């Protein structure tokens, strides 16, 4: 391992047969791989990468100590009473973040009631949702919604 090697948690931002692009979940730095070692977009890696000489413009995966996929799903359940109470205390467009008992976080968004479905879809499709889950070290994201309230639950 060279001095320039980077060890961290990465989300595979894009993947093709011959290359892939990794994003560090803590620094947001992007690393283009010289070759794809079997990764798919959306995968989360605990890995060590190093620049490939002579120009150090592309990277090589030296070691993968963990690889997982984070599921992001909409729950048929409404937001919990606590989440609804948090939403009632904030104005439209606000976000409240709370740590969960144990591992993870809960994010409560207050949105216009007629935009709840769109906001829910936006959260589910946003790459930042997976990046945040990877940074928190959780394995799944559950999105709950009810008119004007979207809760995003980052769960172990």
Secondary structure, 3 states (H helix, E strand, C coil): CCCCCEEEEEEEEEECCCCEEEEECCCCCEEEECCCCCCCCCEEEEEEEEECCCCCCCEEEEEEEEEEECEEEECCCCCCHHHHHHHHCCCCCCEEEEECCCCCEEEEEECCHHHHHHHHHHHHHCHHHHHHHHHHCCCEEEEEEECCEEEEEEEC
